[in-house]
Amino acid sequence: MTSPYPFNRRRFVSAAGAATAGLVVGPMLFTSDGAAAHIPSSAGGPLPTGLFTLGVASGDPLPDGVVLWTRLAPQPLLGGGMPDRPVPVHWEVAEDERFRRIRCRGTALASPDLAHSVHVEVSGLRADTEYHYRFRAGREISPVGRTRTAPSAHARPRRLRFAFASCQDYQAGAYTAHQHLAEEDLAFVAFLGDYIYENRPNPAAYRVHQGTDEPYSLTDYRNQHAQYKTDPDLQRAHGAFPWIVTFDDHELDNNWADEIPQDPAQQTPEAFRARRKAAFQAYYEHMPLRRSALPRNLDLRLYRRLRFGDLASVHVLDTRQYRSDQPATLADAQNPELSMTGPEQERWLVHGLRSAGSRWNLLANQVMWASNDRQAGPGQTFDLDNWDGYRAQRRRLLEFFGSGQVDNPVVLTGDRHCTWVCDLKPDFDDPASPVVGAEITGTSITSGGNSDTAAFHRTYDPIMAESPHWKYIDNRRGYVVCEVTPERMLSSLRLVDTVWAPTATVRTAAEFVVVAGEPGISVLSQEAPAATAAARSRATAGPTYQVTGHQDSFPLR
């Protein structure tokens, strides 16, 4: 019988990178921890149908390779539906989408211990080159994904174009932003946290979470991730570019800090540690991460650095696993012992910024750095889960930004469900404090639902008048596209008209520029008031419900 998957006798490169001649049937297999085993492709009998329900993804691009990901899950919301045995998964990387010019191929082992997920660390590819990839398990073929390697370490690229996004609560709306994100011309997507939400199912939401409660067990978290991954727009965005991912709080529990849950009176230390282990394993199983991120006991190593020639370094932060508990008062927030990153990660960041050798230093960060008062007038109200709660460390790092040892630092932030474009200063209360960098806090993919922009501006425009470091604010849904050259970084706010419909139009609502060698950020262009009013009319907010610990609002549907 002719195989439905057109593998021929050619040279292929295994998951360990060794070139081998032969058929891709029963070769050396490599598990997620690098162990090798010989397992025939037919071992254990036929597989279920519908194996690739969760699509494909790639991530963490290097000059010579990327991570390729998929998970076999014929029953994605019921634990996966795979037999309790390892399954060989064949993969190919080609220079063309019809796979006529195969660059490398091999076989990896999908193990039940990791929910039959596959993480292939492909190497030996050409730098700064587009490739296509796919998988086969049994007689089924995955969708084809597209990826791109990074420029070589010594390359001098003239342009780097990427997007960043965050906060995609499944219940809050449709992924209309991902429809358009998938069509952008990008080298990568940085996703800055809240990939899933742990909220209970809400029958009144736009669409409803699976399950009956918050996730607590490994099976719960696997099913929650799988439900998100079944969304076709999210799958297309993953299949279009490599992603660089990090988490925030909702991948585990709202506003958690290290081993402390949001509600310690309701979750014992033992129960929360077990929940953390389950959430971390499910996160790894569903993300295109390298083996270095494989969870070990309570930890999952996510902070890392990726370089794109001499043009830009991306410093990926983790502001949850190692942080001190949130302070209770503004006075407590001045405590020099409080840390958002933990001392080891702070040393890693400072060393990496100092020695990066890149024209631009981009921080992929979860929660807002810039001071963000929530109250107009002489009184002040702050969210102390953000860097406003860790002021001594923030000042220490921002003084380092201004020391002349860091080239063009720009912080890219998620979490807020709004766009907040700000100058960064060591002391936000001192008008004489120098501007040392810039921050773009991007809006959400869906979280918050369709926004009430009139109410937002009634609240925050008076505060903006008292906050000279704020340059632009908005609360509609979308993502940010950044184009970096040696001379400047241009960032475009891309907004969708609605997340309460299957499709939506997208537009550039504003553009911001950071000029190399000139700390701070400027608004280059923004929508005219008439266009903004029309967009507000199209996205009129309806009845809402609140999520504990946030200022998010969601449609009652």
C-alpha positions in Angstrom: 0.0 0.0 0.0 1.3 3.5 -0.8 2.0 5.6 2.2 -0.2 8.7 2.6 2.8 10.5 3.8 5.4 11.0 1.0 8.6 10.1 2.8 11.2 8.6 0.4 14.6 7.1 0.8 16.7 10.2 1.5 19.1 11.5 4.1 17.4 12.8 7.1 18.5 14.4 10.4 17.3 12.9 13.6 16.1 14.8 16.6 19.6 14.5 17.9 21.0 16.0 14.7 22.8 12.9 13.4 22.5 12.5 9.6 21.3 9.0 8.7 20.4 7.2 5.4 17.2 5.2 5.3 13.5 5.2 5.7 11.8 7.1 8.4 10.2 4.0 9.8 11.5 2.5 13.1 14.6 4.7 13.4 16.3 5.9 16.5 13.7 7.7 18.6 14.4 10.5 21.1 12.2 11.3 24.1 11.7 14.8 25.5 14.7 14.3 27.9 17.0 13.2 25.1 16.9 9.5 25.9 17.1 7.2 22.9 15.1 4.1 22.2 14.3 1.8 19.3 10.6 1.4 18.9 8.9 0.1 15.7 6.3 2.5 14.3 3.7 -0.2 14.4 4.2 -1.2 18.1 0.9 -1.4 20.0 -1.5 -1.6 17.1 -3.4 1.1 15.3 -3.8 4.7 16.6 -7.0 6.6 17.0 -8.0 9.0 14.3 -7.9 12.8 14.5 -4.5 13.0 16.1 -3.5 16.6 15.3 -6.5 18.4 16.7 -4.2 20.9 18.5 -2.2 22.0 15.4 1.5 22.7 15.3 3.8 25.3 16.5 7.5 26.4 16.6 9.4 28.5 19.0 12.6 30.0 20.4 14.4 30.6 17.0 18.2 30.3 17.0 20.5 31.0 14.0 20.7 27.3 13.2 17.3 25.9 14.4 14.0 26.1 16.2 11.8 24.0 18.4 9.0 22.2 16.6 5.9 21.3 18.6 2.7 19.2 18.4 0.6 17.1 20.6 -1.3 14.0 19.7 -4.8 14.4 21.1 -7.8 12.8 19.4 -10.0 13.7 22.4 -8.4 17.0 23.4 -11.0 17.9 26.2 -11.0 14.4 27.7 -7.4 14.0 28.6 -6.2 13.5 25.0 -7.6 10.1 24.2 -4.3 8.4 23.3 -3.3 4.9 24.3 -1.1 4.6 27.3 2.1 3.9 25.3 4.9 5.9 23.6 4.2 6.7 19.9 6.8 7.6 17.3 6.1 10.9 15.5 8.0 11.6 12.3 8.8 15.1 11.3 10.2 17.0 8.3 11.6 20.4 7.7 11.6 21.7 4.1 12.6 24.8 2.2 9.3 24.9 0.4 5.7 24.4 1.6 5.2 21.5 -0.9 8.1 19.6 0.7 10.0 19.1 -2.5 13.3 20.3 -1.0 13.7 18.5 2.3 16.2 20.1 4.6 16.0 17.6 7.5 13.8 14.9 9.0 13.7 12.5 11.8 11.5 10.9 14.5 10.7 11.8 18.0 8.9 9.9 20.7 5.5 11.2 22.0 5.3 9.9 25.6 2.2 9.5 27.7 4.2 11.1 30.6 4.1 14.4 28.7 0.6 14.0 27.2 2.0 12.7 23.9 3.5 16.1 23.2 6.5 16.4 21.0 9.3 19.0 21.3 11.8 18.6 18.5 15.0 20.8 18.8 16.0 21.0 15.1 19.5 22.2 14.3 21.7 22.5 11.2 19.4 25.0 9.5 20.5 28.1 7.7 20.4 31.4 9.6 17.6 34.0 8.9 15.8 31.5 6.6 12.1 30.6 6.3 11.2 26.9 6.5 8.1 24.7 6.5 7.5 21.7 8.8 5.0 19.0 9.4 4.5 15.8 11.4 3.2 12.3 10.8 1.9 9.8 13.4 0.5 6.5 12.1 -1.2 7.3 8.8 -2.1 10.9 9.7 -0.3 14.1 8.6 -0.4 17.3 10.6 -1.1 20.8 9.2 2.0 22.4 7.7 3.7 25.1 9.8 6.0 27.9 8.8 8.9 29.1 10.8 12.1 31.2 10.6 15.5 31.0 12.0 17.2 34.0 13.6 20.1 35.8 12.0 23.6 34.6 12.8 25.2 36.1 15.9 27.6 38.3 13.8 25.0 39.3 11.2 24.1 43.0 10.9 20.4 42.9 9.9 18.8 46.1 8.8 15.3 45.2 9.9 13.6 43.0 12.5 9.8 42.9 12.5 7.9 41.1 15.2 4.7 41.3 17.3 3.8 40.9 20.9 0.6 40.0 22.6 -0.9 38.6 25.8 -4.1 37.8 27.7 -6.4 35.6 25.7 -9.2 34.6 28.0 -11.2 32.0 26.0 -14.4 33.0 27.7 -14.0 36.7 27.0 -14.4 36.6 23.2 -13.3 35.2 19.8 -9.7 35.3 18.7 -10.4 37.8 15.9 -7.0 39.4 16.7 -5.2 36.1 15.9 -6.9 36.0 12.5 -5.0 39.1 11.6 -1.9 38.4 13.5 -1.4 35.3 11.4 -1.4 37.4 8.2 1.4 39.8 9.4 4.9 39.7 8.0 6.9 38.8 11.2 10.0 37.1 12.3 8.4 35.9 15.6 5.6 36.5 18.1 6.4 37.2 21.7 3.5 36.1 23.9 3.9 37.7 27.3 1.6 35.8 29.6 -2.0 34.7 30.4 -2.1 32.2 27.6 -4.9 30.4 29.4 -7.2 31.5 32.3 -8.0 29.4 35.3 -11.5 30.9 35.7 -14.5 28.7 36.3 -16.9 28.1 33.4 -19.3 31.0 33.1 -22.5 30.1 31.2 -23.0 33.8 30.6 -19.7 34.3 28.8 -19.2 34.6 25.1 -17.9 31.0 25.0 -17.5 28.8 28.0 -14.6 27.0 29.6 -14.6 23.3 29.7 -14.9 21.5 33.1 -16.9 22.4 36.1 -14.5 24.3 38.3 -11.0 26.0 38.2 -8.3 23.6 37.1 -6.3 22.0 39.9 -5.0 18.6 38.7 -2.7 17.8 35.8 -5.7 16.5 33.8 -7.6 19.7 34.5 -4.8 21.9 33.2 -4.2 19.7 30.1 -7.8 20.0 29.2 -7.8 23.8 29.7 -4.8 24.2 27.5 -6.2 21.8 24.9 -9.5 23.8 24.7 -7.5 27.0 23.9 -5.4 25.2 21.4 -8.4 23.9 19.5 -9.2 27.4 18.4 -8.5 27.6 14.6 -7.3 31.2 14.7 -4.9 30.6 17.5 -3.6 27.5 15.6 -3.1 29.6 12.5 -1.1 32.2 14.4 1.1 29.5 15.9 1.6 27.9 12.5 2.7 31.1 10.8 5.7 32.1 12.9 7.9 30.9 15.8 6.7 32.1 19.2 8.7 33.2 22.2 6.5 32.5 25.2 6.5 33.2 28.9 3.8 33.0 31.5 2.2 35.4 34.0 -0.4 34.4 36.6 -3.4 32.9 35.0 -1.6 29.9 33.7 -1.7 28.8 37.3 -3.7 31.1 39.7 -4.6 34.8 39.8 -1.8 36.9 41.3 0.3 34.1 42.7 3.8 34.8 43.9 6.3 31.9 44.1 4.7 29.4 46.4 1.9 31.7 47.6 -1.5 31.6 46.0 -3.9 34.5 45.7 -6.0 33.0 48.5 -3.8 31.2 51.0 -6.7 30.7 53.4 -8.4 28.6 50.7 -5.4 26.7 49.4 -2.9 24.9 51.7 0.8 25.2 50.9 0.8 21.5 50.0 -2.2 21.8 47.7 -0.8 24.9 46.0 2.5 23.2 45.4 0.8 20.3 43.8 -1.3 22.7 41.7 1.8 24.5 40.6 3.5 21.3 39.5 0.4 20.3 37.5 0.1 23.8 35.8 3.8 23.9 34.9 3.8 20.5 33.4 0.7 21.2 31.3 2.2 24.6 30.2 5.4 22.9 29.0 3.4 20.2 27.3 1.6 22.7 25.2 4.3 25.2 24.4 7.2 25.2 21.8 9.8 25.2 24.6 13.3 23.6 24.7 14.2 20.7 27.0 16.0 23.2 29.2 12.5 24.3 30.3 11.3 20.9 31.2 9.8 21.3 34.8 11.8 20.0 37.6 10.0 19.6 40.9 8.5 23.0 41.5 10.5 24.9 38.9 10.2 25.6 35.2 13.1 27.7 33.8 11.6 30.3 31.5 13.9 33.3 31.7 16.3 33.2 28.8 17.8 35.3 26.1 17.6 35.2 22.3 19.7 37.3 19.9 18.9 38.5 16.4 22.3 39.4 15.0 23.8 42.6 16.3 20.4 44.4 16.0 18.4 43.2 19.0 18.5 40.9 22.0 15.3 39.7 23.6 15.6 39.2 27.4 12.6 37.0 28.4 11.6 37.6 32.1 9.8 35.5 34.6 8.1 37.7 37.2 6.1 35.0 39.0 8.2 32.1 40.1 10.8 33.9 42.1 9.0 37.1 43.3 8.4 38.1 46.9 4.8 38.2 48.1 3.0 41.3 47.1 3.3 44.1 49.7 0.2 45.3 51.5 0.9 49.0 51.5 2.7 51.7 49.5 5.2 52.0 52.4 5.9 48.3 52.2 6.5 48.6 48.5 9.7 50.6 49.3 11.3 47.6 51.1 14.6 46.9 49.4 14.3 43.2 50.2 11.3 42.8 47.9 12.1 41.3 44.5 10.0 40.8 41.4 12.6 38.5 39.8 14.6 37.0 42.7 18.3 37.8 43.0 19.6 35.2 40.6 17.4 36.3 37.7 18.3 40.0 38.4 22.0 39.2 38.2 21.3 37.3 35.0 19.4 40.2 33.5 22.0 42.9 34.5 24.8 40.8 33.1 23.0 40.1 29.9 22.0 43.7 29.4 25.5 44.9 30.0 27.2 42.3 27.7 24.5 41.9 25.0 26.4 43.7 22.3 23.1 44.5 20.6 21.8 47.8 19.3 18.5 47.2 21.0 17.7 45.5 24.3 14.1 44.3 24.4 12.6 43.0 27.7 9.8 40.5 27.2 8.0 41.2 30.5 4.7 40.4 32.2 3.6 43.3 34.4 3.8 47.0 34.1 7.1 48.8 35.0 5.9 52.4 34.7 4.2 54.0 37.7 0.5 53.8 37.3 -1.7 55.7 39.7 -5.3 54.7 39.5 -6.8 57.8 41.3 -7.0 61.4 40.0 -6.1 64.2 42.4 -3.8 64.3 45.3 -4.6 60.8 46.5 -2.8 57.8 45.0 -3.9 54.2 44.4 -1.6 51.6 42.9 -1.8 47.9 41.9 1.0 46.5 44.0 1.1 43.2 41.9 2.9 45.3 39.3 6.3 46.8 39.6 4.8 49.6 41.6 4.8 47.1 44.4 8.6 46.5 44.1 9.9 50.0 44.0 13.4 49.6 45.3 14.3 46.9 42.8 12.6 48.9 40.0 14.6 52.0 40.8 17.8 49.9 41.0 17.2 48.5 37.5 16.1 51.8 36.0 19.2 53.5 37.4 21.2 50.8 35.6 19.3 51.5 32.4 20.5 55.1 32.7 24.1 54.2 33.6 25.3 54.2 30.0 25.9 50.4 30.1 22.6 49.4 28.4 21.9 50.2 24.7 18.4 51.3 23.9 16.3 49.4 26.5 12.6 49.0 25.7 10.3 47.0 27.9 7.4 45.1 26.2 4.7 44.3 28.7 1.4 42.3 28.9 -1.1 41.8 31.7 -2.9 45.2 31.7 -5.6 44.5 29.0 -4.9 48.1 27.9 -2.3 49.9 25.9 -0.1 52.1 28.0 2.9 53.8 26.3 5.3 55.4 28.8 8.7 56.9 29.4 10.7 55.1 32.1 12.4 57.0 34.9 14.1 55.9 38.1 11.9 58.2 40.2 8.4 58.8 38.7 7.6 61.3 41.4 10.5 63.6 40.6 10.1 65.8 37.5 13.9 66.1 37.3 14.5 62.3 37.2 15.9 61.5 33.8 14.2 59.4 31.2 16.2 56.2 30.8 14.1 53.9 28.6 10.6 53.2 27.2 7.8 50.8 27.9 5.0 49.6 25.7 2.3 47.8 27.6 0.2 46.0 25.0 -3.5 45.3 25.1 -5.1 41.9 25.3 -6.2 39.5 22.6 -9.6 39.1 24.3 -9.4 39.6 28.0 -11.9 42.3 29.0 -14.1 41.6 26.1 -15.3 44.6 24.0 -14.3 47.7 25.9 -16.2 50.7 27.1 -13.7 53.2 25.9 -15.7 56.2 27.0 -15.8 55.0 30.6 -12.0 54.2 30.4 -11.1 57.7 29.3 -13.4 59.3 31.8 -11.4 57.6 34.5 -7.8 57.7 33.1 -7.6 61.0 31.1 -7.6 63.1 34.3 -4.9 60.9 35.7 -2.9 61.1 32.5 -2.8 64.9 32.8 -1.1 64.3 36.2 1.3 61.7 34.8 3.7 63.2 32.3 5.5 59.9 31.7 2.3 58.5 30.1 2.3 59.2 26.4 -0.7 57.2 25.2 -3.5 55.1 26.7 -6.3 52.9 25.2 -8.3 49.9 26.2 -9.4 48.2 23.0 -8.3 44.6 21.9 -5.5 43.6 19.6 -1.7 43.3 19.5 1.4 45.4 18.8 3.7 45.0 15.7 7.3 46.4 16.1 9.8 47.1 13.4 13.3 47.6 14.6 16.2 49.1 12.5 19.5 50.4 13.7 18.1 53.9 13.7 14.7 53.5 15.4 12.0 51.2 16.7 8.5 51.8 15.2 5.6 50.1 17.0 2.1 49.9 15.6 -1.0 49.3 17.7 -3.2 47.0 15.7 -6.8 46.9 17.0 -9.8 44.8 16.0 -13.3 46.2 16.0 -14.8 43.4 18.1 -14.2 40.1 19.8 -17.9 39.3 20.1 -18.2 38.1 16.6 -16.4 35.3 14.5 -14.6 37.9 12.4 -13.5 41.5 12.6 -11.7 44.2 10.7 -8.3 45.3 12.0 -6.6 48.7 11.7 -3.5 50.6 12.9 -4.9 52.9 15.7 -1.6 54.5 16.7 2.2 54.4 16.0 5.0 55.0 18.5 8.7 55.6 17.9 11.8 55.2 19.9 14.9 56.7 18.3 18.2 55.0 19.0 20.3 56.8 21.5 17.4 59.0 22.7 15.7 57.4 25.7 11.9 57.7 25.8 9.1 57.1 23.4 6.9 59.4 21.2 3.5 59.1 19.6 4.1 59.3 15.9 0.5 59.1 14.8 -2.9 58.2 16.2 -6.5 57.9 15.1 -8.5 61.1 14.7 -11.2 61.6 17.3 -13.9 60.8 14.8 -12.3 57.4 14.0 -11.9 56.7 17.6 -15.5 57.6 18.4 -16.7 55.3 15.5 -14.6 52.4 16.9 -16.1 53.0 20.3 -19.6 52.8 18.8 -18.8 49.5 17.1 -17.5 48.1 20.4 -20.1 49.3 22.8 -19.8 47.4 26.1 -22.8 45.4 27.3 -23.6 43.9 30.7 -20.4 42.6 32.4 -19.2 40.4 35.2 -16.0 40.9 37.1 -13.1 38.5 37.6 -11.6 38.6 41.1 -8.4 40.4 41.4 -8.7 42.3 38.1 -10.3 45.2 36.5 -11.4 43.0 33.6 -14.9 42.9 32.3 -16.6 40.3 30.2 -19.7 40.1 28.1 -22.8 38.5 29.4 -23.8 36.2 26.6 
